[in-house]
Amino acid sequence: MEQLWAILACTILGCLAVFQAALAAGAPLGRFAWGGQHDVLPRKLRVGSVVSIVLYVLFGYTALAKAGLVPVLVSETFTDIFMWVLTAYFILGVAMNAISRSKPERFVMTPVALVLAVLFLLLSLG
């Protein structure tokens, strides 16, 4: 099951990476991210979107490593600890998205963060 959870997590992270790339490119989707205050993100937030993409790759690789689908790069202990950190990060993401002033962000990103939190929790427990 761990492999399935990791693949599902990577699929969602991949979709989020495409979304962040669209934001970075100037797509008018800002109401779904970064507090929802801008339809088209300003330069500073576009840079943040690019950084998010890099982080999503790291998060996905960690999930795949935990599930044994790719080699562990640092150590299994580090991977285990980092998985718990990521689980906490996504749980915090649920809370932050749930209190967003942006209704679209609340209704779209809160469930996404919740699914990622559950998947990363399942992987952490495995």
Rosetta silent file (secondary structure, phi, psi, omega in degrees, C-alpha in Angstrom):
SEQUENCE: MEQLWAILACTILGCLAVFQAALAAGAPLGRFAWGGQHDVLPRKLRVGSVVSIVLYVLFGYTALAKAGLVPVLVSETFTDIFMWVLTAYFILGVAMNAISRSKPERFVMTPVALVLAVLFLLLSLG
SCORE:     score description
SCORE:     0.000 S_00000001
   1 L     0.000  -31.261 -178.509    0.000    0.000    0.000 S_00000001
   2 H   -57.966  -38.233 -179.485    2.905    2.353    0.695 S_00000001
   3 H   -64.615  -41.221  177.685    3.803    2.418   -2.979 S_00000001
   4 H   -62.792  -44.732 -179.880    0.243    3.385   -3.928 S_00000001
   5 H   -61.712  -41.442  179.890    0.175    6.152   -1.297 S_00000001
   6 H   -65.663  -41.005  179.270    3.496    7.515   -2.548 S_00000001
   7 H   -66.393  -41.943  176.733    2.320    7.471   -6.158 S_00000001
   8 H   -62.046  -44.066  178.935   -0.930    9.225   -5.218 S_00000001
   9 H   -60.734  -44.058 -179.915    1.003   11.837   -3.236 S_00000001
  10 H   -66.554  -34.194  176.985    3.362   12.416   -6.181 S_00000001
  11 H   -63.252  -45.520  178.677    0.423   12.723   -8.560 S_00000001
  12 H   -65.737  -44.891  177.977   -1.108   15.447   -6.407 S_00000001
  13 H   -61.458  -37.239  176.662    2.254   17.163   -5.954 S_00000001
  14 H   -63.242  -42.778  176.597    2.759   17.004   -9.711 S_00000001
  15 H   -62.873  -41.686  177.385   -0.601   18.674  -10.287 S_00000001
  16 H   -64.000  -36.554  178.132    0.317   21.339   -7.744 S_00000001
  17 H   -64.378  -42.106  176.902    3.649   21.861   -9.530 S_00000001
  18 H   -62.673  -43.466  177.512    1.828   22.441  -12.836 S_00000001
  19 H   -59.513  -46.526  179.682   -0.510   24.861  -11.054 S_00000001
  20 H   -65.600  -35.453  176.654    2.446   26.736   -9.513 S_00000001
  21 H   -63.959  -40.516  177.166    4.171   26.851  -12.922 S_00000001
  22 H   -63.111  -42.962  177.111    1.043   28.420  -14.381 S_00000001
  23 H   -60.976  -44.836 -179.435    1.017   30.985  -11.564 S_00000001
  24 H   -63.311  -30.314 -179.862    4.706   31.734  -12.123 S_00000001
  25 L   -82.743   -5.317  176.447    4.001   32.216  -15.829 S_00000001
  26 L   102.277   11.650  177.627    1.307   34.785  -15.075 S_00000001
  27 L   -63.166  142.480 -177.723   -1.901   32.768  -15.318 S_00000001
  28 L   -80.627   60.249 -178.014   -4.805   34.559  -13.590 S_00000001
  29 L  -118.063   13.218 -174.654   -5.273   31.841  -10.955 S_00000001
  30 H   -60.618  -20.352  179.587   -3.898   33.678   -7.943 S_00000001
  31 H   -65.743  -14.421  179.818   -7.212   33.581   -6.122 S_00000001
  32 H   -95.360   -0.794 -173.727   -6.472   29.881   -5.445 S_00000001
  33 L  -150.434  164.044  173.634   -3.050   30.456   -3.835 S_00000001
  34 H    53.617   37.940  178.175   -0.889   32.707   -1.692 S_00000001
  35 H    87.527   -8.130  174.353   -3.855   34.109    0.215 S_00000001
  36 H    70.358   18.075 -174.748   -5.881   34.745   -2.921 S_00000001
  37 L   -84.511  -13.402 -177.858   -5.250   38.481   -2.959 S_00000001
  38 L  -130.061  134.599  172.173   -4.016   38.691   -6.564 S_00000001
  39 L   -70.532  -50.328  174.033   -5.481   37.216   -9.738 S_00000001
  40 L  -106.183  124.951 -174.301   -2.084   37.505  -11.424 S_00000001
  41 L   -68.480  143.161  171.076    0.744   37.106   -8.938 S_00000001
  42 L   -71.697  166.597 -174.721    3.295   39.873   -8.453 S_00000001
  43 H   -51.149  -45.722 -177.153    6.948   39.033   -9.145 S_00000001
  44 H   -59.239  -43.449  179.735    7.785   38.136   -5.538 S_00000001
  45 H   -74.135  -28.408  174.752    4.987   35.557   -5.335 S_00000001
  46 H   -64.399  -39.754  175.506    5.876   34.181   -8.774 S_00000001
  47 H   -62.352  -41.523  176.790    9.354   33.462   -7.412 S_00000001
  48 H   -59.737  -36.147  177.334    7.647   31.772   -4.460 S_00000001
  49 H   -65.844  -39.684  177.563    5.733   29.595   -6.911 S_00000001
  50 H   -64.703  -42.955  177.215    8.985   28.501   -8.573 S_00000001
  51 H   -61.093  -39.741  178.385   10.457   27.665   -5.158 S_00000001
  52 H   -58.675  -40.388  179.560    7.295   25.672   -4.400 S_00000001
  53 H   -60.614  -44.784  178.856    7.870   23.550   -7.493 S_00000001
  54 H   -61.215  -43.023  179.377   11.385   22.677   -6.320 S_00000001
  55 H   -64.669  -40.168  178.876   10.031   21.787   -2.874 S_00000001
  56 H   -60.797  -38.082  176.753    7.294   19.601   -4.365 S_00000001
  57 H   -62.430  -45.019  178.050    9.965   17.619   -6.225 S_00000001
  58 H   -62.315  -43.940  179.574   11.859   17.133   -2.953 S_00000001
  59 H   -62.611  -43.689 -179.376    8.652   16.141   -1.123 S_00000001
  60 H   -65.169  -43.092  178.635    7.713   13.686   -3.851 S_00000001
  61 H   -60.738  -41.108  179.705   11.161   12.116   -3.947 S_00000001
  62 H   -62.387  -42.511  178.085   11.034   11.676   -0.171 S_00000001
  63 H   -62.931  -43.581  178.885    7.651    9.943   -0.414 S_00000001
  64 H   -65.260  -37.680  177.728    8.943    7.646   -3.147 S_00000001
  65 H   -65.355  -42.230  179.088   12.076    6.872   -1.116 S_00000001
  66 H   -61.136  -35.040 -179.259    9.986    6.062    1.944 S_00000001
  67 L   -85.356    0.131  178.478    7.936    3.634   -0.176 S_00000001
  68 L    78.051   18.233 -178.172   11.089    2.002   -1.561 S_00000001
  69 L   -90.727  -19.480  175.497   10.487    3.162   -5.128 S_00000001
  70 L  -138.145  161.349  179.795   13.695    5.218   -5.423 S_00000001
  71 L   -66.015  144.524  172.320   16.999    5.079   -3.533 S_00000001
  72 L   -73.647  127.046 -174.486   17.246    6.826   -0.181 S_00000001
  73 L   -84.961  -36.448 -175.365   19.716    9.670   -0.718 S_00000001
  74 L  -103.961  -74.193  175.529   20.745   10.553    2.837 S_00000001
  75 L  -161.562  158.798  178.308   19.713    7.875    5.319 S_00000001
  76 H   -64.541  -36.948  178.708   16.591    5.974    6.246 S_00000001
  77 H   -62.394  -45.987  178.486   16.528    7.734    9.625 S_00000001
  78 H   -61.716  -43.564  179.360   16.650   11.155    7.982 S_00000001
  79 H   -60.693  -43.691  179.047   13.929   10.100    5.520 S_00000001
  80 H   -61.027  -45.638 -179.673   11.730    8.855    8.363 S_00000001
  81 H   -65.398  -44.139 -179.015   12.142   12.106   10.304 S_00000001
  82 H   -63.798  -34.229  176.617   11.615   14.252    7.215 S_00000001
  83 H   -61.797  -40.655  177.518    8.396   12.360    6.430 S_00000001
  84 H   -67.334  -37.597  176.367    7.046   13.335    9.868 S_00000001
  85 H   -62.027  -43.931  179.452    8.111   16.943    9.260 S_00000001
  86 H   -66.533  -37.131  175.556    6.268   16.890    5.939 S_00000001
  87 H   -59.416  -46.776  177.938    3.200   15.357    7.579 S_00000001
  88 H   -62.720  -39.642  178.711    3.181   18.238   10.077 S_00000001
  89 H   -59.805  -45.033 -179.359    3.736   20.715    7.215 S_00000001
  90 H   -71.936  -32.290  174.149    0.670   19.438    5.351 S_00000001
  91 H   -64.146  -43.048  175.030   -1.423   19.417    8.530 S_00000001
  92 H   -61.731  -38.498  177.456   -0.433   23.057    9.024 S_00000001
  93 H   -60.583  -37.052  176.173   -1.342   23.612    5.364 S_00000001
  94 H   -59.414  -49.757 -178.974   -4.857   22.324    6.054 S_00000001
  95 H   -62.558  -45.431 -177.649   -5.255   24.883    8.828 S_00000001
  96 H   -65.297  -41.545  178.048   -3.732   27.752    6.839 S_00000001
  97 H   -69.098  -34.667 -179.330   -5.859   27.071    3.771 S_00000001
  98 H   -66.565  -27.061 -179.449   -8.973   26.658    5.900 S_00000001
  99 L  -101.191    7.513  179.513   -8.570   30.168    7.347 S_00000001
 100 L   -59.804  144.957  175.239   -7.675   31.848    4.051 S_00000001
 101 L   -71.877  -18.501 -178.635   -9.654   34.979    3.208 S_00000001
 102 L   -85.887  115.999  178.544   -9.954   33.598   -0.313 S_00000001
 103 H   -60.539  -45.259  177.824  -13.043   31.437   -0.694 S_00000001
 104 H   -59.411  -40.217  178.922  -11.639   29.625   -3.778 S_00000001
 105 H   -64.685  -43.478  179.176   -8.421   28.842   -1.897 S_00000001
 106 H   -58.846  -46.875 -172.260  -10.359   27.564    1.124 S_00000001
 107 H   -80.298  -22.997  179.911  -12.613   25.289   -0.921 S_00000001
 108 H   -99.102  -49.948 -171.623   -9.992   23.919   -3.316 S_00000001
 109 H   -81.207  -26.320  177.922   -6.681   23.876   -1.463 S_00000001
 110 H   -61.814  -48.742  177.383   -7.911   22.814    1.987 S_00000001
 111 H   -64.170  -35.305  178.349   -9.041   19.375    0.738 S_00000001
 112 H   -61.719  -47.501  178.933   -5.857   19.024   -1.328 S_00000001
 113 H   -63.054  -36.879  179.391   -3.720   19.713    1.747 S_00000001
 114 H   -64.482  -44.980  178.910   -5.859   17.306    3.788 S_00000001
 115 H   -62.534  -43.254  177.839   -5.368   14.471    1.297 S_00000001
 116 H   -63.628  -40.605  178.404   -1.613   15.117    1.246 S_00000001
 117 H   -59.997  -43.781 -179.893   -1.528   15.206    5.065 S_00000001
 118 H   -66.130  -45.114 -179.927   -3.293   11.830    5.226 S_00000001
 119 H   -62.224  -43.529  179.454   -1.058   10.270    2.551 S_00000001
 120 H   -69.457  -32.667  175.261    2.116   11.516    4.226 S_00000001
 121 H   -65.021  -46.766  178.913    0.828   10.323    7.615 S_00000001
 122 H   -59.394  -41.822  177.449    0.156    6.868    6.192 S_00000001
 123 H   -65.780  -39.821  179.888    3.642    6.797    4.681 S_00000001
 124 H   -64.011  -37.165 -179.314    5.194    8.002    7.947 S_00000001
 125 H   -74.826  -23.014 -175.454    3.448    5.256    9.895 S_00000001
 126 L   -72.991    0.000    0.000    4.483    2.566    7.395 S_00000001
